[in-house]
Amino acid sequence: MMKKFSIALMAAAGLMISANATADEALAKAKNCFSCHNVDKKVVGPSYKDVAAKYKGDAKAVDTLAGKIKSGGKGVWGPIPMPPNNVTPEEAKKLAAWVLSIK
């Protein structure tokens, strides 16, 4: 009985994570992030997979990327600057966490 409960709980957690990932991807689309980025290929800016790989294991990555999303940045991925985005600090953190979750 406990094993069935554990399996059900893990499945529910997986669905919640998947739903959050889908919602955060929708946020990225709503904020026009896909105008300059793509999941697996460089457009104007780096792919999300490349960003996730670069910051893998960095404990400060969510805050670092959230700051770049909110305020813009330049020089990390080449000469083209990333403009500031019209997002709240909470949205910036959600977007950063979503990008970092991409494998």
C-alpha positions in Angstrom: 0.0 0.0 0.0 2.8 2.4 0.9 4.6 1.6 -2.3 1.5 2.5 -4.4 1.1 5.7 -2.5 4.8 6.7 -3.1 4.4 6.0 -6.8 1.3 8.1 -7.0 2.9 10.9 -5.1 6.0 10.9 -7.4 3.7 10.8 -10.5 1.7 13.8 -9.1 5.0 15.7 -8.4 6.1 15.0 -12.0 2.9 16.4 -13.4 3.2 19.5 -11.3 6.8 20.1 -12.5 5.7 19.5 -16.0 2.8 22.0 -15.6 5.1 24.6 -14.1 7.6 24.1 -17.0 4.8 24.5 -19.5 3.6 27.6 -17.8 7.1 29.1 -17.7 7.6 28.4 -21.4 4.3 30.1 -22.0 5.6 33.1 -20.0 8.8 33.1 -22.2 6.6 33.2 -25.3 4.3 35.9 -23.8 7.4 38.1 -23.0 8.8 37.6 -26.6 11.9 35.8 -25.4 11.7 33.5 -28.4 12.2 36.5 -30.7 15.9 36.2 -29.8 16.3 32.8 -28.3 15.4 29.2 -29.1 15.5 26.1 -27.0 18.2 24.3 -28.9 19.7 26.7 -31.5 21.3 30.1 -31.4 19.1 32.9 -32.9 20.2 36.4 -32.0 21.1 35.2 -28.5 22.3 31.8 -27.3 20.1 28.8 -27.1 18.5 28.0 -23.8 20.3 24.7 -23.7 23.6 26.5 -24.0 22.7 28.9 -21.2 21.7 26.1 -19.0 24.9 24.2 -19.7 27.1 27.3 -19.0 25.5 27.9 -15.6 25.1 24.2 -14.6 26.2 23.8 -11.0 26.3 27.5 -10.3 24.3 28.1 -7.1 23.8 31.8 -8.0 22.6 31.1 -11.5 18.9 31.8 -11.0 19.7 35.2 -9.4 22.4 36.0 -12.0 20.1 35.2 -15.0 17.1 36.9 -13.5 19.1 40.0 -13.2 20.2 39.8 -16.8 16.6 39.1 -17.9 15.3 42.1 -16.0 18.1 44.6 -16.6 19.8 43.3 -19.8 23.3 42.4 -20.3 26.2 42.4 -22.7 29.5 40.8 -23.5 28.9 37.3 -22.1 27.7 35.7 -25.4 29.2 38.1 -27.9 28.9 41.7 -29.0 25.1 41.9 -29.3 23.6 43.2 -26.0 20.5 41.7 -24.5 18.0 44.6 -23.8 16.2 44.9 -20.5 12.9 43.0 -20.5 9.6 44.2 -19.2 9.2 41.6 -16.5 8.7 41.6 -12.7 11.4 40.3 -10.5 9.3 37.2 -9.9 8.8 36.6 -13.6 12.5 37.0 -14.2 13.2 34.4 -11.6 10.6 32.0 -13.1 12.1 32.5 -16.5 15.7 32.0 -15.2 14.7 28.8 -13.4 12.9 27.5 -16.5 15.9 28.2 -18.7 18.2 26.4 -16.3 15.9 23.4 -16.2 16.4 22.8 -19.9 18.7 19.9 -20.8 
